[in-house]
């Protein structure tokens, strides 16, 4: 494997990890919004967050 191929693979893996972490945060945020007892649920915002995941 060439150094360029290795760098590309490492970059792709780190980028995939970043996207997965963001998706997990978006889903957790949507869950928290749905189960918040302090405010009215903004269902459109929750749906958008879930759609992003």
Secondary structure, DSSP 8 states (H G I E B T S, - for coil): --HHHHHHHHHHHHHHHHHHHHHHHHHHHHHHHHT-SSS---HHHHHHHHHH-
